[in-house]
Amino acid sequence: MTWRTATTQPAAWHEKAARRAGPRTHKGVVRLAAVAGAVLAAVLTSGCGPSKPAAPAATGPHDLDASCRSTKTDAGMEVTLAVSPCPAKGGGSAGQASVTVKDAAGKAVEGAKVEVNSEMPNMKMKGGKQSAGAKGDGYESKLVLGMPGDWRISVVVTPASGQASTTVFNVKAE
């Protein structure tokens, strides 16, 4: 079997094809090439200017203080989240979430079911649900953050008597 390429065609064939195409086709190709070149140049140089400041994180400000603790009130309960190691670590290594729950009178809520759920909203990534076990006046669970970045930690508290409440904390993992 023989393969035919443009170089094996007789010169007369190329001349006939050029005459059939006419003079306007050549001008159109040149104009198209000029426009394509201008667009390509614009695209390539658009990223070369001074960099813009990064957009704020979608999860908002980070809630933990310098000691990696934060307290919020929801549905009449005061929920405190403490994360260790401090600062929180991403990358899949297990950390720890300590949760204390107090009622409106400031008394520790005992016997509640506590879940710690982590998610990375910017990446649409769930970190999983962890049940927190009772420890001292509070509750503890594992906290696994799959990668560095902005995480949303939801603490769901269901007291022995009463409605479940969800308190959300924004955490930055290194």
Secondary structure as GFF3:
##gff-version 3
##sequence-region A 1 174
A	DSSP	three_ten_helix	6	8	.	.	.	ID=ss1
A	DSSP	alpha_helix	11	46	.	.	.	ID=ss2
A	DSSP	beta_strand	69	74	.	.	.	ID=ss3
A	DSSP	beta_strand	77	84	.	.	.	ID=ss4
A	DSSP	beta_strand	94	102	.	.	.	ID=ss5
A	DSSP	beta_strand	113	120	.	.	.	ID=ss6
A	DSSP	three_ten_helix	121	123	.	.	.	ID=ss7
A	DSSP	beta_strand	125	135	.	.	.	ID=ss8
A	DSSP	beta_strand	138	144	.	.	.	ID=ss9
A	DSSP	beta_strand	149	158	.	.	.	ID=ss10
A	DSSP	beta_strand	165	173	.	.	.	ID=ss11
###
